[in-house]
Amino acid sequence: MKEVDVSSLEHTSWRCQYHVVFALKYRRMEVYGKIKEDIGIILRKLCQQKSVEIIEAQACPDHIHMLISIPPKYSVSQIMGYLKGKSSLMICDRHANLKYEYGNRHFWARGYFVDTVGRNKKAIKAYIETVGGGQNV
């Protein structure tokens, strides 16, 4: 019997879910607040391009929490590099003043937190939903 969370490709059944957290460079809350909604649109579009499912996401004042399902053909580091790299370029293109104010199109801080999601998916999803003062991505 197939579980609800399990996805499948032609020859593979899988459930690769991760809780990822990444922050703005220097935790620039004042910039982030102005373009938070645009960042959510960009991240959803980029995830869709790589067939990454966003199960739950929350944009906090200075970082982002995401519960995502990544197809097994990609590693977590590939997806995070793609999301942070492409979104940084897209954000700086859409908001040209950021490029001059902060230079070099560095929008996100280096690194990220990742945790695998096993049987505690409900607890992680509930945490992301209630995390401090956020807005859905």
C-alpha positions as CSV (number, residue, x, y, z in Angstrom):
1,M,0.0,0.0,0.0
2,K,1.4,3.4,-1.0
3,E,1.9,6.0,1.8
4,V,0.5,9.5,1.2
5,D,3.9,11.2,1.5
6,V,5.7,8.9,-0.9
7,S,6.3,10.3,-4.4
8,S,7.3,8.2,-7.4
9,L,9.1,8.5,-10.6
10,E,9.1,5.9,-13.4
11,H,11.3,3.4,-11.5
12,T,11.6,5.0,-8.0
13,S,9.4,5.6,-5.0
14,W,10.8,8.2,-2.6
15,R,10.3,10.5,0.3
16,C,13.2,12.9,0.6
17,Q,12.0,15.7,2.8
18,Y,14.2,18.3,4.5
19,H,13.8,21.2,6.9
20,V,16.1,24.0,5.7
21,V,16.9,27.4,7.2
22,F,18.9,30.1,5.5
23,A,19.5,33.7,6.5
24,L,20.1,37.1,4.9
25,K,23.7,38.3,4.8
26,Y,24.4,40.3,7.9
27,R,20.7,39.6,8.9
28,R,19.5,42.8,7.1
29,M,16.0,43.0,8.4
30,E,15.2,46.4,7.1
31,V,15.9,45.4,3.5
32,Y,14.2,42.1,3.7
33,G,10.9,43.4,5.1
34,K,10.4,45.6,2.0
35,I,10.8,42.7,-0.5
36,K,9.6,39.7,1.5
37,E,6.7,38.9,-0.7
38,D,8.8,39.1,-3.9
39,I,11.3,36.7,-2.4
40,G,8.5,34.2,-1.8
41,I,7.4,34.4,-5.4
42,I,11.0,33.9,-6.6
43,L,11.6,30.9,-4.3
44,R,8.4,29.2,-5.4
45,K,9.2,29.7,-9.0
46,L,12.8,28.3,-8.6
47,C,11.5,25.3,-6.7
48,Q,8.9,24.6,-9.3
49,Q,11.6,24.6,-12.0
50,K,13.5,21.8,-10.2
51,S,10.3,19.9,-9.2
52,V,11.0,20.6,-5.5
53,E,7.8,20.6,-3.5
54,I,7.4,23.3,-0.8
55,I,5.4,21.6,1.9
56,E,5.6,24.5,4.3
57,A,7.6,27.7,4.3
58,Q,7.8,30.8,6.4
59,A,9.7,34.1,5.9
60,C,10.8,35.3,9.3
61,P,12.2,38.8,9.9
62,D,15.8,37.8,9.0
63,H,15.7,34.2,7.8
64,I,13.6,31.6,5.9
65,H,12.4,28.2,7.1
66,M,11.3,25.7,4.5
67,L,10.0,22.2,4.6
68,I,10.7,20.8,1.2
69,S,10.6,17.6,-0.7
70,I,13.6,17.2,-3.1
71,P,13.6,14.5,-5.9
72,P,16.4,12.0,-5.3
73,K,18.2,13.0,-8.5
74,Y,19.3,16.2,-6.7
75,S,21.3,16.6,-3.5
76,V,20.4,19.1,-0.8
77,S,23.5,21.1,-1.5
78,Q,22.7,21.3,-5.3
79,I,19.2,22.6,-4.5
80,M,20.4,25.1,-1.8
81,G,23.1,26.4,-4.1
82,Y,20.6,26.8,-6.9
83,L,17.9,28.5,-4.7
84,K,20.3,30.9,-3.0
85,G,22.4,31.6,-6.1
86,K,19.5,32.2,-8.6
87,S,17.3,34.0,-6.1
88,S,20.1,36.3,-5.2
89,L,20.6,37.2,-8.9
90,M,16.8,37.6,-9.5
91,I,16.4,39.7,-6.3
92,C,19.2,42.1,-7.3
93,D,17.9,42.4,-10.9
94,R,14.4,43.2,-9.7
95,H,15.6,45.6,-6.9
96,A,18.6,47.3,-8.5
97,N,19.2,49.6,-5.5
98,L,20.3,46.6,-3.4
99,K,23.1,45.8,-5.8
100,Y,24.6,49.3,-5.3
101,E,23.8,49.5,-1.6
102,Y,25.3,46.1,-0.6
103,G,27.5,45.2,-3.6
104,N,28.3,42.0,-5.5
105,R,24.8,40.6,-5.5
106,H,25.4,38.8,-2.2
107,F,22.0,38.6,-0.6
108,W,22.1,35.4,1.4
109,A,24.6,34.5,4.2
110,R,27.0,31.7,3.5
111,G,25.8,28.3,4.6
112,Y,22.4,27.0,5.7
113,F,20.9,24.6,8.2
114,V,19.4,21.3,7.0
115,D,17.7,18.5,8.9
116,T,16.1,15.4,7.5
117,V,12.4,14.9,8.1
118,G,11.4,11.5,9.3
119,R,8.4,10.6,11.4
120,N,8.5,14.1,13.0
121,K,7.1,15.9,9.9
122,K,4.0,17.1,11.8
123,A,6.1,18.7,14.5
124,I,8.4,20.4,12.1
125,K,5.5,21.6,10.0
126,A,3.7,23.0,13.0
127,Y,6.9,24.7,14.1
128,I,7.4,26.4,10.8
129,E,3.8,27.5,10.8
130,T,4.1,29.2,14.2
131,V,7.7,30.5,14.0
132,G,8.0,34.1,15.1
133,G,6.1,36.7,13.1
134,G,6.7,35.1,9.7
135,Q,4.8,35.2,6.5
136,N,4.2,32.3,4.1
137,V,6.7,32.0,1.3
